[in-house]
Amino acid sequence: MATMKIKKGDTVKVITGKDKDKEGKVIAVNRKNNTLLVEGVNMVTKHTKPSMANQQGGIVHQEGPIDASNVMYVHNGKPTRIGFKMDGDKKVRFAKSTGDVID
């Protein structure tokens, strides 16, 4: 399995689909299905039963998964591709547009 280039906490921009051009922070990453949960993107309606955690129940709006190929990492306000390189003996991510190390 290839490594995910986008991690939890990254800011991403949606490049295709119904939420095109929206930006948000990555909430969760699912490496198995190659999907992400992004804040405010792909909102779905879920009907919930009353439970101990949610006494009222009812209709809840929450983020749905979006494929990782449909988003781009945002670096300095611009979307960019991500690459990997060795920085000494450590593998780091870098923005391909500028060459800056991300983490």
Buried (B, 14 or more C-beta within 10 A) or exposed (E): EEEBBBBEEBBBBBEEEEBEEBBBBBBEBEEEEBBBBBEEBBEEEEEEEEEEEEEEEEEEEEBEBBEBEBBBBBBEEEBBEBEEEEEEEEEEBBBEBEEEEBE
